[in-house]
Amino acid sequence: MTEVLGASGLVVRRGSFSLTPISFSLDENSGIVGLFGQNGAGKTTLLRALAGLAPITSGTVRRRHTQARRPVFLPDSPYLYGFLRVQECVDLMARYFSDFSRQRAITLIDELELDKRKPVNALSKGMGEQLSIALMLARDNDVYLFDEPLAAVDPVTRDVLVQIIWANIPPNAVALLSTHLIFGLQDLFDSYMVIHDGALVRTEQISTAHERENLESIVKEAILGG
């Protein structure tokens, strides 16, 4: 099976925190991967390193296409200019990213019932998160990295976004989605990784419905055992 994203002996140091040597391989069957861990475990540091946004101390990151564009990365903090209207955000993304589909973005924004005339700073935190996810999913890439994308939305909107993420990740692509919340998201993931104190303590496919139902317990055991 073709590897889409992987790392060997990856070490990243940020101040007093360090990711210990991390190695993993995600292939075309990995699908949507949950990146689980407590706050401060290193999830954001790992995602930023994989996205090419944090300097790597040692080790390597591998992509299926070595000359590919940078992975799609959604940070956990607002990145859109607050004075831009929703439609203007679409226009800006279309000018900046060659892999961006304006029509797909508009379709997703309409599905989420976001007002394209509203400026970003007039949106609620949850609506801003919805817009950010829609814009990221409108890009055609093979690696998608999401940092806590569902933390600010209500349960009903979360379920809608889960379905949109499922429907819009391209075939044979990998999406790595970090969260410290698992309950209610079990059906989103095909596989998962657990990071604890800067170390990758488990990475597995979810192979049975029983594992999916007990995913929160499995992750807790991995953290406590790590």
N, C-alpha and C positions, 0 to 999 in steps of 0.2 A: 504494500500500500504506500502511495506517495506521501511523503512528509510535506506538510504545509507550513508549519512553524515549529521550531525547536531551539533548544539552548544546550550548551555544554559548558559545565564549570563556570556558570555565570556568577560573577561577583560584582556587586554595586555598593559603594560606600557613600552615605550621605550624612555628614556630621558624625555623630556617635553611633549611628545605626548602620548595619551592614547586612546585605543579603549574603548568606553563606553560599558556597558553590552550588548552583541550581542547574539541574539537567533534566530535560524532558523532551518528548517528541509528540506532536499532534499531527495526525494524518487526516485524510479526506473523510474518514468515518468518525472523527472526533466531534464534529458538529458544533453545537453550542456548549461551551465548557464553563462550568461554574468555578470561579476562583474564590474559595472560601477562606476565612480566617478572621480573627478578632481585630478590632481597631488597633492599628500600629503594628500589625504582623508583617507588613511589607508588600501588601497587595498593590498599592499605588506605585511604589518604587519599581516593582517588577514590570507593571504595565508600561510605565514611562520608559524603562530600559528597552522593552520589546518594541516600543514605538519609535525608538531612536531619539528620545527627548531627554534622556538622562545618560551621562557618561558612564561607560562600563569600565570597571577597574581591571577586570580580567575575564577570560572566557569568551564565548562567541554566541551570537544569535543567528539562526538559520532561517531563510525563507525559501519557499518552493521556487520562486522566480527571483534569482539573485539581483536582477536589474529592475525588480518591481518597484512601484511607488511605495512610499511609506505606508504602513498599515493605517486604517481608519482608527482614530483614537478619540474617544469622548471623555474629557476630563470630568472630575467630580465637582468642579467649580464652574460658574458661568463664564462663557468665552465669547458670547455674542455682544456686539455693541448695543447698549440699552436704547440708544436713540433711533436705531433702525426699526422700521416696520417689518412685520413677518415676511411680506412679499419681498422687501429689500434684502432680507437675509438670504432668501432663495436666489435672488439675482447675484448677490455677492459670491455665494458658494459656486454658482454656475460659472462665474468669471475666474475663480481661483483654482477650482479642481476640474481637471479634464475628465475625471471619471464620474462626475456628478450628473444625475439625470433630473432636469428641471421638472419634467412631467411626473416622475415618480415622487418627487418632493411635494408637489402640489396635491397629488392624489392622497398621500399620507396625511398632509396637513388638513385636507378636507375630511378625511376619515376621522381625524381627531377633533374636528369641528373648531379649529382655531381660526380666529378672525385675522385674515391676512392684512387688514388695514391697521391693526394695533401695533404700537411700538413694543419692543421687547420689555422695556422697563414697566410697561402697564400690565404685563402678564403675571399671574401668580407664579410662585416657585414651581408648582407642579406643572403648570402649562408651559413654563419655560423649559422644563425637563422634557416634556413631550415634543416641543419644537426641536430641541437639540437632537433627540433620538431620531426624529423624522428626517432631519438634514443628514445625519450620519448614514442612515439606511438608504438614502437616495444615491449613495456612492457605490460604484461597482468595483469591488476589491476582493482579495482572497483572505485578508486577515482584518477582523474587526475587534477592537479592544475597548471595552466599556467599563468605566470606573464608577461604581455605585449608581447606575442609571435609574434605578427604581426607588430610591430612598425617599424622594419628595412627593410621591404620588399616592393618591388614595387607593384602596383595594380594588374598586371598580375600574379605575383608569389603569391600574397596574395590570389587570387581566387583559385589557384591550391592548396595552403595549406589549405584553408577552406574546399575544397572537400576531401582532405586527412584526415583532422581531423574528418570530418563527417563519413568517411568510416572506420576509424580505432578505434573509441571508442567502446569498447565491449558493447553488449546488457546489459541493466540493470546497467550499470556503470554511474557515474556522472563525468562530466568535468566542472570545474569552471575556467573560462578564464577571466582574468582582462584586461581591456583596457580603455583608456580615449577617444578612437576613436570609433564611432558607425557607421557612414555613410559608406555604402558598406559592412557592416558585419551583417546586420539585419537578413539575411537568415540563418546564422550560429546557432542562439540561439533558444532553446526551452523555456527558462525561463530566468529571470534576477534578479539581486540584485543590489541595489544602496546604496553606502556608502558615507557619507558626514560628514566631521569633526569628524571622528572616530565612527560615529553612523550609524547603518543600518537603512535607512529610507524607504526602500521598497524592497519587494521580491515577485515576481509574476510569474506565467506561462504566456507565450505569447499564447493567445487562439484564436486570429483572425488575418487574413491577414492585417486588418486595423491597429491593434496594432503594427504589425511588420513594416509596412510602416511608422508609426509615432513614432517609438521607441526612436529616438533621442529627439523628443519633450517631450515624456513622462518622459525620464530620466532628462531632464532639469527642468521640473516642479517638479519632486521629490526632486532635489537638492535645488531649490529655496524655496520649501516649507519646506525643512528640516532645 
